[in-house]
Amino acid sequence: MALLSGGAVQQNWALDVTVAGAAERWVLRTDNAAVLAVSLPRTAEYALLRATHAVGVAVPEPLYCCASREVTGAPFFVMRRVEGIAAGHRLVKAAQGTALAEALGRELARIHGIVPPRPDLPFLGDPPPDAHLALVAAQRAALDAAGTPRPVLEWGLRHLERTAPPPGETVLNHNDFRTGNYMAVGDRVSAVLDWEFAAWGDPHADLGWFCAPCWRFGALDREAGGIGPRAAFYAAYEAGSGRRVQHDRVLWWELAATIRWAVVAADQGGRHLRGDTSLELALTSHIVPELEMDVLRMTGVA
């Protein structure tokens, strides 16, 4: 049993086990000491893995779930271990051509094939009447709760509010679909990871999150997650989903993604200062000024 790297919000443990004489390689996923209020519980994440695995999304096979705290001190689930590279900077460095971007477009199309109502996913609740305005309200409330003045982010939220498109379709959003949250072997996606923020929403939200500059790991010219061209990602998604991508909506959600990540990054710095001491959390907060510059550029100010 060994703790895997990463996991600012959750812990992942590699398990090498023997079952009836046969060797198995698993991953146990459980809560960190401090959890985010917006993060789904492990029982919900396990249910999402079951639902997506059933429709062919490349996710680790879910094996067991334990809601009790009596075993390890926190709820956990066990999934089959998957091989591949997950580190964003390595994926971006290795990316060539369009194949990986296309594969990710097809994976996202499968995810978005799950639509409400879904009795097996009751924890997702009712879809918001307008996912755009719900995003603005949630991020504004988070900024208010933090109590730290963030005028650039407030400016960005007001811009989103004034330019919000009308409500569209509702699908299952991964809500953190980006380079760094999937595993790949060459041009093949071996697993889409980290489902703790999934929710009902507009399909363009996941497209915008994936294409946002903050998730390109420095490869800004490769607009699809730093690993390929946007057009190839769009085309594969459209072919797999039967849904036409509305580029203007994606750009709206890219700005929303930038603001949302800035709010999360600032909150992670606050967690560090409040006693959840972590170098990763402390360093994450230092990207906020860069994200604020992105907001100014994306709204035409800078």
C-alpha positions as a Python dict, from the first residue, in 0.01 Angstrom:
ca = {
    (1, 'M'): (0, 0, 0),
    (2, 'A'): (150, 336, -104),
    (3, 'L'): (17, 691, -123),
    (4, 'L'): (13, 819, -480),
    (5, 'S'): (131, 1170, -569),
    (6, 'G'): (-108, 1460, -621),
    (7, 'G'): (-451, 1470, -464),
    (8, 'A'): (-491, 1815, -307),
    (9, 'V'): (-858, 1736, -243),
    (10, 'Q'): (-863, 1354, -214),
    (11, 'Q'): (-612, 1081, -132),
    (12, 'N'): (-534, 798, -371),
    (13, 'W'): (-357, 484, -246),
    (14, 'A'): (-206, 217, -469),
    (15, 'L'): (-290, -129, -340),
    (16, 'D'): (-120, -453, -439),
    (17, 'V'): (-343, -731, -311),
    (18, 'T'): (-392, -1104, -343),
    (19, 'V'): (-747, -1235, -389),
    (20, 'A'): (-797, -1611, -386),
    (21, 'G'): (-435, -1655, -487),
    (22, 'A'): (-450, -1405, -773),
    (23, 'A'): (-258, -1076, -778),
    (24, 'E'): (-469, -762, -819),
    (25, 'R'): (-371, -395, -860),
    (26, 'W'): (-620, -151, -716),
    (27, 'V'): (-650, 213, -613),
    (28, 'L'): (-825, 316, -293),
    (29, 'R'): (-968, 670, -303),
    (30, 'T'): (-1064, 847, 18),
    (31, 'D'): (-1095, 1195, 172),
    (32, 'N'): (-807, 1414, 276),
    (33, 'A'): (-817, 1557, 627),
    (34, 'A'): (-982, 1875, 495),
    (35, 'V'): (-1237, 1849, 215),
    (36, 'L'): (-1397, 2108, -10),
    (37, 'A'): (-1765, 2176, 48),
    (38, 'V'): (-1831, 2161, -328),
    (39, 'S'): (-1673, 1816, -360),
    (40, 'L'): (-1908, 1519, -389),
    (41, 'P'): (-1867, 1240, -131),
    (42, 'R'): (-1684, 922, -224),
    (43, 'T'): (-2008, 723, -241),
    (44, 'A'): (-2136, 963, -508),
    (45, 'E'): (-1811, 950, -702),
    (46, 'Y'): (-1832, 571, -699),
    (47, 'A'): (-2188, 587, -839),
    (48, 'L'): (-2065, 817, -1117),
    (49, 'L'): (-1790, 570, -1206),
    (50, 'R'): (-2049, 293, -1227),
    (51, 'A'): (-2275, 501, -1451),
    (52, 'T'): (-2000, 616, -1687),
    (53, 'H'): (-1828, 276, -1698),
    (54, 'A'): (-2161, 124, -1806),
    (55, 'V'): (-2182, 348, -2115),
    (56, 'G'): (-1824, 290, -2224),
    (57, 'V'): (-1643, 593, -2085),
    (58, 'A'): (-1276, 516, -2020),
    (59, 'V'): (-1281, 515, -1640),
    (60, 'P'): (-1119, 281, -1388),
    (61, 'E'): (-1349, -14, -1321),
    (62, 'P'): (-1528, 53, -990),
    (63, 'L'): (-1502, -249, -758),
    (64, 'Y'): (-1612, -177, -400),
    (65, 'C'): (-1748, 111, -195),
    (66, 'C'): (-1758, 158, 183),
    (67, 'A'): (-1963, 443, 331),
    (68, 'S'): (-1862, 360, 690),
    (69, 'R'): (-1592, 552, 875),
    (70, 'E'): (-1515, 250, 1094),
    (71, 'V'): (-1273, 83, 852),
    (72, 'T'): (-1022, 358, 767),
    (73, 'G'): (-1167, 666, 938),
    (74, 'A'): (-1338, 798, 624),
    (75, 'P'): (-1561, 667, 344),
    (76, 'F'): (-1368, 520, 51),
    (77, 'F'): (-1402, 322, -268),
    (78, 'V'): (-1175, 84, -454),
    (79, 'M'): (-1122, 79, -831),
    (80, 'R'): (-901, -119, -1061),
    (81, 'R'): (-563, 45, -1121),
    (82, 'V'): (-509, 185, -1471),
    (83, 'E'): (-177, 243, -1642),
    (84, 'G'): (-84, 565, -1818),
    (85, 'I'): (52, 917, -1779),
    (86, 'A'): (-157, 1174, -1593),
    (87, 'A'): (91, 1458, -1529),
    (88, 'G'): (-16, 1755, -1740),
    (89, 'H'): (330, 1882, -1825),
    (90, 'R'): (436, 1537, -1946),
    (91, 'L'): (126, 1491, -2160),
    (92, 'V'): (172, 1832, -2322),
    (93, 'K'): (540, 1766, -2389),
    (94, 'A'): (468, 1428, -2549),
    (95, 'A'): (164, 1533, -2753),
    (96, 'Q'): (197, 1515, -3131),
    (97, 'G'): (-67, 1547, -3401),
    (98, 'T'): (-440, 1536, -3335),
    (99, 'A'): (-510, 1180, -3220),
    (100, 'L'): (-516, 1240, -2844),
    (101, 'A'): (-734, 1552, -2878),
    (102, 'E'): (-975, 1351, -3093),
    (103, 'A'): (-982, 1065, -2843),
    (104, 'L'): (-1067, 1309, -2564),
    (105, 'G'): (-1343, 1461, -2774),
    (106, 'R'): (-1497, 1116, -2811),
    (107, 'E'): (-1471, 1048, -2437),
    (108, 'L'): (-1645, 1376, -2355),
    (109, 'A'): (-1921, 1291, -2605),
    (110, 'R'): (-1985, 964, -2418),
    (111, 'I'): (-2001, 1147, -2086),
    (112, 'H'): (-2250, 1396, -2226),
    (113, 'G'): (-2469, 1109, -2343),
    (114, 'I'): (-2582, 1080, -1980),
    (115, 'V'): (-2877, 1315, -1928),
    (116, 'P'): (-3134, 1368, -1653),
    (117, 'P'): (-3339, 1220, -1503),
    (118, 'R'): (-3115, 947, -1362),
    (119, 'P'): (-3256, 768, -1054),
    (120, 'D'): (-2911, 613, -993),
    (121, 'L'): (-2757, 961, -950),
    (122, 'P'): (-3000, 1128, -705),
    (123, 'F'): (-2723, 1326, -533),
    (124, 'L'): (-2690, 1548, -843),
    (125, 'G'): (-3029, 1700, -764),
    (126, 'D'): (-3238, 1892, -1016),
    (127, 'P'): (-3060, 2063, -1308),
    (128, 'P'): (-3034, 2442, -1275),
    (129, 'P'): (-3286, 2637, -1486),
    (130, 'D'): (-2994, 2835, -1633),
    (131, 'A'): (-2644, 2688, -1593),
    (132, 'H'): (-2481, 3018, -1694),
    (133, 'L'): (-2644, 3231, -1426),
    (134, 'A'): (-2604, 2951, -1171),
    (135, 'L'): (-2226, 2958, -1234),
    (136, 'V'): (-2212, 3335, -1185),
    (137, 'A'): (-2415, 3316, -863),
    (138, 'A'): (-2204, 3035, -719),
    (139, 'Q'): (-1872, 3206, -788),
    (140, 'R'): (-1997, 3539, -657),
    (141, 'A'): (-2112, 3370, -338),
    (142, 'A'): (-1771, 3202, -301),
    (143, 'L'): (-1592, 3536, -337),
    (144, 'D'): (-1826, 3697, -85),
    (145, 'A'): (-1770, 3414, 163),
    (146, 'A'): (-1390, 3444, 132),
    (147, 'G'): (-1406, 3814, 219),
    (148, 'T'): (-1093, 3904, 20),
    (149, 'P'): (-1136, 4183, -237),
    (150, 'R'): (-1096, 4044, -591),
    (151, 'P'): (-1206, 4330, -819),
    (152, 'V'): (-1080, 4167, -1139),
    (153, 'L'): (-1276, 3851, -1071),
    (154, 'E'): (-1585, 4058, -983),
    (155, 'W'): (-1537, 4241, -1314),
    (156, 'G'): (-1520, 3909, -1496),
    (157, 'L'): (-1835, 3780, -1329),
    (158, 'R'): (-2025, 4095, -1423),
    (159, 'H'): (-1905, 4052, -1783),
    (160, 'L'): (-2031, 3692, -1779),
    (161, 'E'): (-2363, 3806, -1638),
    (162, 'R'): (-2408, 4068, -1909),
    (163, 'T'): (-2311, 3835, -2195),
    (164, 'A'): (-2470, 3508, -2083),
    (165, 'P'): (-2626, 3310, -2370),
    (166, 'P'): (-2975, 3164, -2329),
    (167, 'P'): (-3008, 2828, -2151),
    (168, 'G'): (-2934, 2523, -2363),
    (169, 'E'): (-2922, 2146, -2324),
    (170, 'T'): (-2857, 1974, -1993),
    (171, 'V'): (-2607, 1687, -1969),
    (172, 'L'): (-2377, 1530, -1715),
    (173, 'N'): (-2077, 1760, -1679),
    (174, 'H'): (-1752, 1616, -1547),
    (175, 'N'): (-1672, 1973, -1435),
    (176, 'D'): (-1297, 1913, -1417),
    (177, 'F'): (-1233, 1758, -1760),
    (178, 'R'): (-882, 1878, -1839),
    (179, 'T'): (-525, 1777, -1906),
    (180, 'G'): (-402, 1646, -1571),
    (181, 'N'): (-728, 1468, -1492),
    (182, 'Y'): (-704, 1188, -1745),
    (183, 'M'): (-450, 913, -1805),
    (184, 'A'): (-314, 836, -2150),
    (185, 'V'): (-93, 575, -2308),
    (186, 'G'): (36, 735, -2625),
    (187, 'D'): (-272, 861, -2811),
    (188, 'R'): (-513, 637, -2618),
    (189, 'V'): (-713, 764, -2321),
    (190, 'S'): (-689, 495, -2053),
    (191, 'A'): (-894, 672, -1785),
    (192, 'V'): (-1087, 990, -1711),
    (193, 'L'): (-1023, 1069, -1343),
    (194, 'D'): (-1151, 1283, -1055),
    (195, 'W'): (-1531, 1295, -1076),
    (196, 'E'): (-1584, 1476, -747),
    (197, 'F'): (-1721, 1797, -904),
    (198, 'A'): (-1965, 1638, -1154),
    (199, 'A'): (-2303, 1806, -1195),
    (200, 'W'): (-2585, 1862, -1442),
    (201, 'G'): (-2509, 2153, -1673),
    (202, 'D'): (-2449, 2290, -2021),
    (203, 'P'): (-2227, 2067, -2240),
    (204, 'H'): (-2020, 2369, -2344),
    (205, 'A'): (-1902, 2405, -1982),
    (206, 'D'): (-1678, 2098, -2012),
    (207, 'L'): (-1557, 2207, -2356),
    (208, 'G'): (-1464, 2550, -2223),
    (209, 'W'): (-1290, 2409, -1915),
    (210, 'F'): (-1080, 2178, -2132),
    (211, 'C'): (-980, 2457, -2373),
    (212, 'A'): (-918, 2730, -2114),
    (213, 'P'): (-563, 2874, -2132),
    (214, 'C'): (-493, 2786, -1769),
    (215, 'W'): (-510, 2413, -1853),
    (216, 'R'): (-275, 2416, -2152),
    (217, 'F'): (39, 2386, -1935),
    (218, 'G'): (225, 2651, -2133),
    (219, 'A'): (138, 2515, -2479),
    (220, 'L'): (-94, 2807, -2552),
    (221, 'D'): (-94, 2749, -2928),
    (222, 'R'): (-255, 2406, -2878),
    (223, 'E'): (-595, 2527, -2768),
    (224, 'A'): (-738, 2183, -2688),
    (225, 'G'): (-586, 2121, -2346),
    (226, 'G'): (-233, 2193, -2464),
    (227, 'I'): (-228, 1863, -2654),
    (228, 'G'): (-384, 1945, -2992),
    (229, 'P'): (-585, 2181, -3211),
    (230, 'R'): (-929, 2296, -3102),
    (231, 'A'): (-1081, 2204, -3440),
    (232, 'A'): (-983, 1836, -3405),
    (233, 'F'): (-1125, 1821, -3051),
    (234, 'Y'): (-1450, 1985, -3163),
    (235, 'A'): (-1486, 1760, -3468),
    (236, 'A'): (-1443, 1437, -3270),
    (237, 'Y'): (-1686, 1559, -3005),
    (238, 'E'): (-1946, 1651, -3268),
    (239, 'A'): (-1910, 1315, -3443),
    (240, 'G'): (-1947, 1125, -3116),
    (241, 'S'): (-2229, 1328, -2965),
    (242, 'G'): (-2431, 1433, -3268),
    (243, 'R'): (-2428, 1780, -3114),
    (244, 'R'): (-2288, 2086, -3290),
    (245, 'V'): (-2038, 2285, -3086),
    (246, 'Q'): (-2130, 2652, -3053),
    (247, 'H'): (-1793, 2824, -3040),
    (248, 'D'): (-1924, 3146, -2883),
    (249, 'R'): (-2069, 2944, -2595),
    (250, 'V'): (-1736, 2766, -2549),
    (251, 'L'): (-1558, 3103, -2523),
    (252, 'W'): (-1808, 3218, -2259),
    (253, 'W'): (-1734, 2904, -2060),
    (254, 'E'): (-1358, 2949, -2105),
    (255, 'L'): (-1383, 3281, -1924),
    (256, 'A'): (-1605, 3115, -1663),
    (257, 'A'): (-1342, 2841, -1623),
    (258, 'T'): (-1066, 3094, -1571),
    (259, 'I'): (-1264, 3274, -1300),
    (260, 'R'): (-1374, 2950, -1136),
    (261, 'W'): (-1015, 2821, -1119),
    (262, 'A'): (-898, 3155, -976),
    (263, 'V'): (-1163, 3133, -703),
    (264, 'V'): (-1060, 2775, -623),
    (265, 'A'): (-689, 2866, -623),
    (266, 'A'): (-749, 3154, -384),
    (267, 'D'): (-954, 2926, -160),
    (268, 'Q'): (-675, 2666, -156),
    (269, 'G'): (-434, 2932, -35),
    (270, 'G'): (-685, 3019, 235),
    (271, 'R'): (-703, 2653, 340),
    (272, 'H'): (-325, 2657, 384),
    (273, 'L'): (-339, 2970, 600),
    (274, 'R'): (-626, 2828, 808),
    (275, 'G'): (-413, 2532, 911),
    (276, 'D'): (-449, 2272, 634),
    (277, 'T'): (-75, 2320, 581),
    (278, 'S'): (38, 2206, 238),
    (279, 'L'): (305, 2330, 0),
    (280, 'E'): (79, 2240, -293),
    (281, 'L'): (-209, 2448, -156),
    (282, 'A'): (22, 2740, -76),
    (283, 'L'): (180, 2743, -422),
    (284, 'T'): (-156, 2712, -598),
    (285, 'S'): (-269, 3045, -456),
    (286, 'H'): (21, 3220, -632),
    (287, 'I'): (-133, 3161, -976),
    (288, 'V'): (-428, 3392, -902),
    (289, 'P'): (-264, 3711, -1046),
    (290, 'E'): (-186, 3530, -1373),
    (291, 'L'): (-547, 3412, -1395),
    (292, 'E'): (-667, 3767, -1328),
    (293, 'M'): (-456, 3887, -1623),
    (294, 'D'): (-621, 3618, -1837),
    (295, 'V'): (-962, 3750, -1726),
    (296, 'L'): (-865, 4103, -1833),
    (297, 'R'): (-742, 3979, -2170),
    (298, 'M'): (-1051, 3765, -2230),
    (299, 'T'): (-1285, 4055, -2152),
    (300, 'G'): (-1094, 4291, -2383),
    (301, 'V'): (-950, 4513, -2109),
    (302, 'A'): (-583, 4417, -2138),
}
